[in-house]
Amino acid sequence: MATGFVLITTKPGSEHDVRSSLDKIEHVVNRWMLFGEYDLIAKIQADDEYTLTKVIVEEIRPISGIVDTKTLLGAEI
């Protein structure tokens, strides 16, 4: 199982719309509103890293209202 976290910066006032869009993505297992440098964080889980990165690049980053993302991939060591 591959796990990643995406830190998201949104346009001012777009937080709720972006959160609603994240709820529609199959591999987003949870998301939280944040206070501070980032506006949202999303937890993504998939069977493999290929699927995980594809979801981030093709489904999350294009969401209207997102200005910037930072992705953190979990590692099993």
ChimeraX commands (.cxc) that place a marker at each C-alpha (Angstrom):
marker #1 position 0.00,0.00,0.00 radius 0.5
marker #1 position 1.36,3.41,-0.96 radius 0.5
marker #1 position 0.49,6.43,1.17 radius 0.5
marker #1 position 1.01,10.10,0.46 radius 0.5
marker #1 position 0.03,13.43,1.93 radius 0.5
marker #1 position -0.61,16.50,-0.21 radius 0.5
marker #1 position -0.28,19.92,1.40 radius 0.5
marker #1 position -2.48,22.32,-0.53 radius 0.5
marker #1 position -2.51,26.10,-0.88 radius 0.5
marker #1 position -5.74,27.50,-2.30 radius 0.5
marker #1 position -6.92,30.80,-3.68 radius 0.5
marker #1 position -8.50,32.85,-0.88 radius 0.5
marker #1 position -12.09,31.73,-0.38 radius 0.5
marker #1 position -11.68,28.47,-2.37 radius 0.5
marker #1 position -10.97,26.18,0.58 radius 0.5
marker #1 position -14.47,24.69,0.82 radius 0.5
marker #1 position -14.77,24.10,-2.95 radius 0.5
marker #1 position -11.38,22.38,-3.05 radius 0.5
marker #1 position -12.33,20.25,-0.04 radius 0.5
marker #1 position -15.56,19.20,-1.80 radius 0.5
marker #1 position -13.60,18.28,-4.93 radius 0.5
marker #1 position -11.20,16.16,-2.87 radius 0.5
marker #1 position -14.16,14.25,-1.42 radius 0.5
marker #1 position -15.01,13.01,-4.92 radius 0.5
marker #1 position -11.58,11.45,-5.57 radius 0.5
marker #1 position -11.54,7.71,-4.89 radius 0.5
marker #1 position -8.05,7.44,-3.40 radius 0.5
marker #1 position -8.37,10.44,-1.06 radius 0.5
marker #1 position -9.08,8.69,2.23 radius 0.5
marker #1 position -9.17,11.81,4.40 radius 0.5
marker #1 position -8.63,15.55,4.25 radius 0.5
marker #1 position -8.37,18.31,6.83 radius 0.5
marker #1 position -8.56,22.09,6.76 radius 0.5
marker #1 position -5.41,23.70,8.17 radius 0.5
marker #1 position -4.40,27.01,9.70 radius 0.5
marker #1 position -0.95,28.28,8.80 radius 0.5
marker #1 position 1.19,28.03,5.68 radius 0.5
marker #1 position -1.17,25.54,3.97 radius 0.5
marker #1 position -4.95,25.53,3.69 radius 0.5
marker #1 position -5.65,21.79,3.37 radius 0.5
marker #1 position -3.94,18.44,3.72 radius 0.5
marker #1 position -5.16,15.32,1.93 radius 0.5
marker #1 position -4.20,11.73,2.70 radius 0.5
marker #1 position -4.05,9.50,-0.37 radius 0.5
marker #1 position -3.76,5.71,-0.40 radius 0.5
marker #1 position -3.34,3.43,-3.39 radius 0.5
marker #1 position -2.09,-0.06,-4.13 radius 0.5
marker #1 position 1.17,1.23,-5.64 radius 0.5
marker #1 position 3.21,4.41,-6.04 radius 0.5
marker #1 position 2.34,4.67,-9.73 radius 0.5
marker #1 position -1.38,4.97,-8.98 radius 0.5
marker #1 position -0.68,7.29,-6.07 radius 0.5
marker #1 position 1.35,9.74,-8.14 radius 0.5
marker #1 position -1.12,9.53,-11.03 radius 0.5
marker #1 position -3.97,10.56,-8.70 radius 0.5
marker #1 position -1.92,13.49,-7.39 radius 0.5
marker #1 position -0.81,14.74,-10.82 radius 0.5
marker #1 position -3.97,14.06,-12.82 radius 0.5
marker #1 position -6.79,14.46,-10.29 radius 0.5
marker #1 position -5.67,16.67,-7.40 radius 0.5
marker #1 position -3.33,19.28,-8.90 radius 0.5
marker #1 position -5.78,20.34,-11.67 radius 0.5
marker #1 position -8.58,21.15,-9.17 radius 0.5
marker #1 position -9.81,24.69,-9.70 radius 0.5
marker #1 position -8.81,26.89,-6.77 radius 0.5
marker #1 position -5.53,25.14,-6.00 radius 0.5
marker #1 position -2.54,27.48,-6.24 radius 0.5
marker #1 position 0.24,25.16,-5.06 radius 0.5
marker #1 position 0.84,21.67,-3.66 radius 0.5
marker #1 position 3.61,19.93,-1.79 radius 0.5
marker #1 position 3.58,16.14,-1.77 radius 0.5
marker #1 position 5.01,13.92,0.95 radius 0.5
marker #1 position 5.29,10.18,0.21 radius 0.5
marker #1 position 5.32,7.69,3.04 radius 0.5
marker #1 position 8.10,5.12,3.10 radius 0.5
marker #1 position 8.11,1.67,4.63 radius 0.5
marker #1 position 11.62,1.17,5.97 radius 0.5
marker link #1:1,2 radius 0.2
marker link #1:2,3 radius 0.2
marker link #1:3,4 radius 0.2
marker link #1:4,5 radius 0.2
marker link #1:5,6 radius 0.2
marker link #1:6,7 radius 0.2
marker link #1:7,8 radius 0.2
marker link #1:8,9 radius 0.2
marker link #1:9,10 radius 0.2
marker link #1:10,11 radius 0.2
marker link #1:11,12 radius 0.2
marker link #1:12,13 radius 0.2
marker link #1:13,14 radius 0.2
marker link #1:14,15 radius 0.2
marker link #1:15,16 radius 0.2
marker link #1:16,17 radius 0.2
marker link #1:17,18 radius 0.2
marker link #1:18,19 radius 0.2
marker link #1:19,20 radius 0.2
marker link #1:20,21 radius 0.2
marker link #1:21,22 radius 0.2
marker link #1:22,23 radius 0.2
marker link #1:23,24 radius 0.2
marker link #1:24,25 radius 0.2
marker link #1:25,26 radius 0.2
marker link #1:26,27 radius 0.2
marker link #1:27,28 radius 0.2
marker link #1:28,29 radius 0.2
marker link #1:29,30 radius 0.2
marker link #1:30,31 radius 0.2
marker link #1:31,32 radius 0.2
marker link #1:32,33 radius 0.2
marker link #1:33,34 radius 0.2
marker link #1:34,35 radius 0.2
marker link #1:35,36 radius 0.2
marker link #1:36,37 radius 0.2
marker link #1:37,38 radius 0.2
marker link #1:38,39 radius 0.2
marker link #1:39,40 radius 0.2
marker link #1:40,41 radius 0.2
marker link #1:41,42 radius 0.2
marker link #1:42,43 radius 0.2
marker link #1:43,44 radius 0.2
marker link #1:44,45 radius 0.2
marker link #1:45,46 radius 0.2
marker link #1:46,47 radius 0.2
marker link #1:47,48 radius 0.2
marker link #1:48,49 radius 0.2
marker link #1:49,50 radius 0.2
marker link #1:50,51 radius 0.2
marker link #1:51,52 radius 0.2
marker link #1:52,53 radius 0.2
marker link #1:53,54 radius 0.2
marker link #1:54,55 radius 0.2
marker link #1:55,56 radius 0.2
marker link #1:56,57 radius 0.2
marker link #1:57,58 radius 0.2
marker link #1:58,59 radius 0.2
marker link #1:59,60 radius 0.2
marker link #1:60,61 radius 0.2
marker link #1:61,62 radius 0.2
marker link #1:62,63 radius 0.2
marker link #1:63,64 radius 0.2
marker link #1:64,65 radius 0.2
marker link #1:65,66 radius 0.2
marker link #1:66,67 radius 0.2
marker link #1:67,68 radius 0.2
marker link #1:68,69 radius 0.2
marker link #1:69,70 radius 0.2
marker link #1:70,71 radius 0.2
marker link #1:71,72 radius 0.2
marker link #1:72,73 radius 0.2
marker link #1:73,74 radius 0.2
marker link #1:74,75 radius 0.2
marker link #1:75,76 radius 0.2
marker link #1:76,77 radius 0.2
view
